[in-house]
Amino acid sequence: MQAEKQSPRNPVTQQTHRKESLWQIWLPLSLGVLIILGLAAWSVIVAAGGGDVSQPADASLILVLCPSILMAVIPLALVGGFAYGTGYLVKILPPKMLIVQYFFTRIEEGTHRAADKLAEPSLKMGSFAAAWRAFRSAFRPRRPKNS
């Protein structure tokens, strides 16, 4: 198997990419790691010195809960919006739906009339055939049933 040949990269864009990745990825990541390590070292020093760790623990708890609370606000806002929208639609829709109901009632009545007109010739032929059979059977002698 031959190794796949990679096309040569543009040196100008490659250099720009390296600079941007330094400033946009590595610097913020390093600062975040340093801040977390500093806070950890500070909490160890305070706890080892016999200081009060309740206040930093409360602050840490708040910082840990903030993302969860923010993520819970989105579904809460959606449910509230849906509830408000449903209440609004309950006020607006009944008169509009009555117009739609009348429209479909008219369509239903027209469909029934059209179906009746289409079935009328078949029904007349069936009734004529039944009348003819009844007329013929009136003049034929009846056969006795064998019991």
N, C-alpha and C positions, 0 to 999 in steps of 0.2 A: 504494500500500500504506500502510496505517496502521501507525504504530509501536505495538508492543504496550505496553499500559499495565502498569506494574509497581505492585503493591499497595504502599501506603506501609508503611514499616518502623516497628516499635515503637521509639520513641526510648529507652526504658529498657533493652530488651534489646540495642539497637545500642550503647549506651554501655558496657554490661557486656561485650559482645563485644570492643570496642576495648581495654578495660582488660585482659581476659584474653589477647588476642592480644599485647599489649605484654609482659606478664609470662611468658607461656607460649611465645611464639615468638621475638619480637625480642630480648629480653634474653639468653636462652641462646645464640641464634645470634651475637649481637654478642660475648658473652664468649668463645665458641669461636673466632671469627675473631681476636679480640685475643690470645688465648693462642697460637694458631698463628703469628701475625705476631711476637709477642714471642719465641717459640722460634726462629723463623727469624732474627730480628735477633741474638739471643744467639749462635746458631751461626756467623753471619757474623763477629761481633765476636771470638769465640774463635779462629776460623780465621785471621782477619786478624792477630791479635795473636801468632800463632805458637804458640798453645796446642795442647794435645793434644785432638784431636777424636775419638779412638778410643772413649773412654768414652761420650760422648753419642751417637755413631753406634751403638754396641752397644745402648744404651737405646732408641734409635729403632727399631732392628731388632726388638727384643723387643715394643715397642708395635705395630709393624706386623704382626707374626706372631700376636699374641694373638687377634684375631678369627678368623683362619684356623684356628688350633688349636682354638678353641672350636667352630667349625662342623664340624670333623672329629671332635669327640668325640661328636656326636649320631649320625652313622651308625655309629661304632664301638660305641656303647651299643646301638643297634638290632641290629647283627649279633651282639653278645654275647648280648643277650636272646633272639634267635631261636635261637642255638646252645644256650643253656641250656634254652629251651622244647622244642626238638627232642629233646634228651637226656632231659628229663623225660617227654615223650610216648612215647619209645621204651620206657621202663620201664613206663608205665601202660597204654598202648593194646593190646598184644597179647592179654591175657586178655579185655578188653572186646570187641575185634574178633572173637575166637573165638566169643563169644556171638552176635554179629551174624551171623557166618558160619553158625552152626548154625540160626539163625532163618531165614535166606534159603534154606538147604538144605531145611528143612521146607516152605517155600513152594514151592520147585522141585518137590519130590516130590508135594505136593498138586496142583500144576498139571499134572504128568504124569499123575497118576491121573485127574483130571477130564478131560483131553484124551483119554485112552484110553477112558474111559466114553462120551464124546461121539462118538468115532470108531467105537466098537464096532458100532452098528447099520449104519453104512455099510459097514464091512468084512464083516459077516455077509451083507448083501445082495449085495455084490460076490462073495463066495465062493459064495453060493447060485447066482448067475447063472453063474459059471464052472463050477460043478458041473453045472448044467442044460445048458449048452452042451456039456460033455464027455459027458454022458449021451446027448444027442441025436445028437452026432456019432458015438457008438459004434454006433448003429443005422442010420445013413445010409450008403449005399454011397459009397466014396471014388472020386473022379474021377481018372483018370490025368492026370499032368502032361504037357503038350506040350513036348517038348524039341526 
